[in-house]
Amino acid sequence: MTIDVTNRSGSLVPAVAVEKLLTFAIDFMELHPDCELSVTFVADNEMEELHIKWMNEPGTTDVLSFPMDMPEGKDDAVTLGDIVIDPIVAHRQAKSAGHSPEHEIFILATHGLLHILGYDHADRDEEKVMFDLQESIVKKWESTQ
């Protein structure tokens, strides 16, 4: 499995932990262990540019996902795609939610992976499924650390 984590944000980020979490999540989701995934941490200005370019929405955001190949089954080793996270937004959200910035980053990384795998939160039912699953993955992984 190849999970490439890059930090261009200028902030300290838990890169090694994110790599371990996503390795756990890929196994949890029963994907081929040789799937590839990229995670990049970026500064507000870069995230804002990406948000405008790809979502046609102003301002920065917490996480963006760029799917590449959708696995057709457990035996399909593919390049899943790219996850981009803004740690400054993550820190603000963590403060509002009352948990650590690291936990927020773990949620966002898992959220990004689930988007790549086709999960969405456009309506209330989809949101419940996706958010419950991301919380479950993060909590199970954190309990193993």
C-alpha positions as CSV (number, residue, x, y, z in Angstrom):
1,M,0.0,0.0,0.0
2,T,1.3,3.4,-0.9
3,I,-0.1,6.4,1.0
4,D,1.9,9.5,0.2
5,V,1.5,12.3,2.7
6,T,2.9,15.8,1.9
7,N,2.8,18.9,4.0
8,R,2.9,22.2,2.2
9,S,0.8,24.0,4.8
10,G,3.5,25.5,6.9
11,S,1.7,24.0,10.0
12,L,2.7,21.0,12.0
13,V,0.5,18.1,11.1
14,P,0.3,14.4,12.3
15,A,1.5,13.1,8.9
16,V,2.7,9.7,10.2
17,A,-0.5,9.1,12.2
18,V,-2.6,10.1,9.1
19,E,-0.7,7.5,7.0
20,K,-1.4,4.9,9.7
21,L,-5.0,5.8,10.0
22,L,-5.6,5.6,6.2
23,T,-3.8,2.3,6.1
24,F,-6.2,1.1,8.8
25,A,-9.2,2.6,6.9
26,I,-8.3,1.0,3.6
27,D,-8.1,-2.3,5.4
28,F,-11.4,-1.6,7.3
29,M,-13.1,-0.9,4.0
30,E,-11.8,-4.2,2.6
31,L,-9.9,-2.6,-0.3
32,H,-6.9,-4.2,-1.9
33,P,-3.8,-3.5,0.3
34,D,-1.9,-2.2,-2.8
35,C,-4.2,0.7,-3.4
36,E,-2.5,4.1,-3.7
37,L,-3.6,7.3,-2.1
38,S,-2.2,10.8,-1.7
39,V,-2.8,13.3,1.1
40,T,-1.6,16.9,0.9
41,F,-1.8,19.5,3.7
42,V,-2.1,23.0,2.2
43,A,-2.3,26.6,3.5
44,D,-5.5,28.6,3.4
45,N,-4.7,30.4,0.2
46,E,-4.0,27.3,-1.8
47,M,-7.1,25.6,-0.4
48,E,-9.1,28.6,-1.4
49,E,-7.8,28.5,-4.9
50,L,-8.7,24.7,-5.2
51,H,-12.1,25.3,-3.7
52,I,-12.9,28.0,-6.2
53,K,-11.4,26.1,-9.2
54,W,-13.0,22.7,-8.5
55,M,-16.1,23.5,-6.5
56,N,-16.9,27.0,-7.8
57,E,-17.3,28.1,-4.2
58,P,-15.6,31.1,-2.5
59,G,-13.3,30.9,0.5
60,T,-11.4,28.0,1.9
61,T,-12.7,24.7,3.1
62,D,-11.5,21.9,5.4
63,V,-11.1,19.0,3.0
64,L,-11.3,18.2,-0.8
65,S,-11.2,14.9,-2.4
66,F,-10.2,14.1,-6.0
67,P,-11.1,10.5,-6.9
68,M,-9.1,8.7,-9.6
69,D,-10.0,5.0,-9.9
70,M,-12.9,3.3,-8.3
71,P,-12.0,-0.3,-7.1
72,E,-14.5,-2.8,-8.5
73,G,-13.7,-5.3,-5.8
74,K,-11.4,-6.4,-3.0
75,D,-8.9,-7.7,-5.6
76,D,-8.6,-4.4,-7.5
77,A,-5.4,-2.5,-6.6
78,V,-6.0,1.0,-8.0
79,T,-4.9,4.6,-7.5
80,L,-7.7,5.9,-5.3
81,G,-7.0,9.6,-5.6
82,D,-6.0,12.6,-3.7
83,I,-7.1,14.2,-0.4
84,V,-6.3,17.8,0.4
85,I,-6.7,19.1,3.9
86,D,-6.3,22.6,5.3
87,P,-5.0,22.2,8.9
88,I,-5.9,25.8,9.8
89,V,-9.5,25.1,9.1
90,A,-9.2,21.8,11.0
91,H,-7.8,23.6,14.0
92,R,-10.8,26.1,14.0
93,Q,-13.3,23.2,13.7
94,A,-11.6,21.2,16.4
95,K,-11.9,24.1,18.8
96,S,-15.6,24.5,18.0
97,A,-16.2,20.8,18.3
98,G,-14.4,20.5,21.6
99,H,-11.8,17.9,20.5
100,S,-8.1,17.9,19.5
101,P,-6.9,19.3,16.2
102,E,-5.3,15.9,15.5
103,H,-8.7,14.2,15.9
104,E,-10.3,16.7,13.6
105,I,-7.6,16.0,11.0
106,F,-8.2,12.2,11.4
107,I,-11.9,12.8,10.8
108,L,-11.2,14.9,7.7
109,A,-8.7,12.4,6.2
110,T,-11.3,9.6,6.7
111,H,-14.0,11.9,5.3
112,G,-11.9,12.5,2.2
113,L,-11.3,8.8,1.7
114,L,-15.0,8.0,2.0
115,H,-15.8,10.7,-0.6
116,I,-13.2,9.1,-2.9
117,L,-15.1,5.8,-2.4
118,G,-18.4,7.3,-3.4
119,Y,-19.9,8.3,-0.1
120,D,-21.7,11.6,0.1
121,H,-23.7,13.8,2.5
122,A,-26.0,15.6,0.1
123,D,-29.1,14.5,2.1
124,R,-29.8,13.7,5.7
125,D,-29.7,9.9,5.3
126,E,-26.4,9.9,3.3
127,E,-24.9,12.3,5.9
128,K,-25.8,10.0,8.7
129,V,-24.3,6.9,7.0
130,M,-21.1,8.7,6.0
131,F,-20.6,10.6,9.3
132,D,-21.3,7.5,11.4
133,L,-18.8,5.5,9.3
134,Q,-16.0,8.0,9.5
135,E,-16.5,8.3,13.3
136,S,-16.5,4.5,13.6
137,I,-13.3,4.2,11.6
138,V,-11.5,6.9,13.5
139,K,-12.6,5.6,16.9
140,K,-11.6,2.0,16.1
141,W,-8.2,3.2,14.8
142,E,-7.6,5.4,17.8
143,S,-8.4,2.5,20.2
144,T,-5.5,0.6,18.6
145,Q,-3.0,3.3,19.1
